[in-house]
C-alpha cells in the first residue's frame, strides 16, 4: 500500500509539472523535484528520519506553486493544504498526513520557521541542497522567468545559493560544501 501511494504521488506531481499552466515548465520535475527527493532520502538516512514521510513531503513540497502560479509566494501554506486533500483522498493515515504537512509548511527558506522534527529538517535541507545541486534551474529562473540581465541574474542566483547554504544543517552543508564553493566562484 505504501509504495502504491508514493507511486500515485509521483505520477500526480509529474503530471502537474507537464501542465501548461506550470510557469516553471517540465524542467521543475527533472531539475528540482527529483533532486529534492534524492537529497531528502540522503538526509533521512543521515538523520534517522521517517523515509516515507520525507519522500512524500519532498514530492509535494512545491506542488502548490506548480499547480497555481498565484500560490507561489505562499506555496508552503497552500502546499500543506493541497497535501492534506491529496493524502486524505488516498486514505493515508491522518497522523502521517499531519507530519507531511509540517514538512511542507516549514521547508520555505525565505520564511523562517522552527524545524522541530528530523523529517522537517530533511525536506528543508533537501530543498536547499537541490538549489546547489541544480544551479541550472536557478539560472533559468533568473534569466528565463524573471528576465534579468547578466549581472542582476548572477547576483540573484549567488544570493539564493548563499541563503540556501546558510539554512542547511551542518550535515547537509558538509555534503554540499564543495559544489556550493564552486558555484559561488563561477558566479563572481
C-alpha positions in Angstrom: 0.0 0.0 0.0 2.8 2.4 0.9 4.6 2.1 -2.4 1.2 2.4 -4.2 0.5 5.8 -2.5 4.0 7.1 -3.2 3.8 5.9 -6.9 0.5 7.8 -7.3 2.0 10.9 -5.8 5.0 10.7 -8.2 2.5 10.5 -11.1 0.4 13.3 -9.8 3.2 15.7 -9.3 4.9 14.9 -12.6 1.6 15.4 -14.5 1.2 18.8 -12.8 4.7 19.7 -13.9 3.7 18.8 -17.5 0.7 21.1 -17.3 0.7 24.2 -19.5 -0.2 26.5 -16.5 3.0 25.5 -14.7 5.1 28.6 -15.2 8.3 26.7 -14.3 7.9 24.2 -17.1 8.5 20.5 -17.0 12.1 21.2 -16.0 10.8 21.7 -12.5 10.3 18.0 -12.3 13.7 16.9 -13.6 15.8 19.7 -12.1 14.2 20.4 -8.8 11.5 18.0 -7.6 13.5 14.8 -8.3 16.7 16.5 -6.8 14.8 17.3 -3.6 13.5 13.7 -3.4 17.0 12.3 -3.9 18.6 14.7 -1.3 15.7 14.1 1.1 16.4 10.4 1.1 20.1 11.0 1.8 19.2 13.3 4.7 16.6 10.9 6.0 19.3 8.3 6.2 21.7 10.7 8.0 19.2 12.0 10.5 17.3 8.7 11.0 14.1 10.2 9.8 10.9 8.5 8.6 11.8 7.9 4.9 8.2 7.6 3.8 7.1 10.9 5.3 10.2 12.6 3.9 9.8 11.2 0.4 6.1 12.2 0.2 6.8 15.7 1.6 9.7 16.1 -0.8 7.4 15.2 -3.8 4.7 17.6 -2.7 6.8 20.5 -1.2 6.4 22.8 -4.3 3.2 21.3 -5.7 1.0 24.3 -4.9 3.3 26.7 -6.7 3.4 24.4 -9.7 -0.3 23.9 -9.7 -1.2 27.6 -9.4 1.2 30.5 -10.0 -0.9 32.8 -7.8 0.0 30.5 -4.9 3.8 30.7 -5.5 4.6 33.3 -2.8 2.8 31.3 -0.2 3.2 27.8 -1.7 4.3 26.4 1.6 0.9 27.2 3.1 -1.2 26.2 0.1 1.1 23.2 -0.4 0.3 21.9 3.1 -3.4 22.3 2.3 -3.1 20.5 -1.0 -1.1 17.7 0.6 -4.0 17.2 3.1 -6.5 16.9 0.3 -4.4 14.6 -1.8 -3.3 12.3 1.0 -6.8 12.2 2.5 -8.2 11.0 -0.9 -5.5 8.3 -0.9 -6.6 7.2 2.6 -3.2 7.9 4.1 -3.3 7.8 7.9 -4.2 11.2 9.4 -1.3 11.3 11.9 1.1 10.9 8.9 -0.7 13.5 6.9 0.0 16.0 9.7 3.7 15.1 9.6 3.9 15.6 5.8 2.1 18.9 6.1 4.5 20.2 8.8 7.4 19.3 6.4 5.9 21.2 3.6 4.9 24.2 5.7 8.3 24.6 7.2 10.5 24.0 4.1 10.5 27.5 2.7 13.9 29.1 3.1 12.8 32.7 2.8 10.3 32.3 5.7 11.9 31.1 8.9 10.1 28.5 11.0 11.4 26.3 13.7 12.0 22.8 12.3 11.1 20.5 15.2 11.3 17.1 13.6 14.1 15.4 11.7 11.6 15.0 8.8 11.1 18.7 8.6 14.9 19.2 8.7 15.3 16.7 5.9 12.9 18.4 3.5 14.2 21.8 4.3 17.8 20.7 3.7 16.9 18.8 0.6 15.2 21.8 -1.0 18.3 23.9 -0.3 20.6 21.2 -1.5 18.7 21.0 -4.8 19.3 24.6 -5.4 23.1 24.0 -5.2 22.8 20.6 -7.0 20.9 22.1 -9.8 22.2 25.6 -10.4 20.9 25.5 -13.9 17.3 25.7 -12.6 18.1 28.9 -10.8 19.7 30.3 -13.9 16.5 29.5 -15.8 14.5 31.2 -13.0 16.7 34.3 -13.1 17.2 34.7 -16.9 14.2 32.9 -18.3 11.3 33.6 -16.0 12.4 36.8 -14.3 14.1 38.2 -17.4 17.1 39.5 -15.5 20.3 40.8 -17.2 23.6 39.0 -16.8 24.8 40.8 -13.7 21.5 41.0 -12.0 20.8 37.3 -12.6 24.2 36.3 -11.3 23.7 38.4 -8.1 20.2 36.8 -7.7 21.5 33.3 -8.1 24.5 33.9 -5.9 22.3 35.3 -3.1 19.8 32.4 -3.5 22.7 29.9 -3.2 24.0 31.7 -0.1 20.6 31.7 1.6 20.1 28.0 0.7 23.5 27.0 2.1 23.1 29.0 5.3 19.7 27.5 6.1 21.1 23.9 5.8 22.0 21.8 8.8 25.7 21.1 9.4 25.3 17.6 7.9 23.8 19.0 4.7 26.5 21.7 4.5 29.2 19.0 4.7 27.7 17.2 1.7 27.2 20.4 -0.4 30.2 22.4 0.6 32.4 21.7 -2.5 29.6 22.3 -5.0 28.5 25.4 -3.2 32.0 26.9 -3.2 32.4 26.1 -6.9 29.1 27.7 -7.8 30.0 30.8 -5.9 33.3 31.1 -7.7 31.6 30.8 -11.1 29.1 33.5 -10.2 31.7 36.1 -9.1 
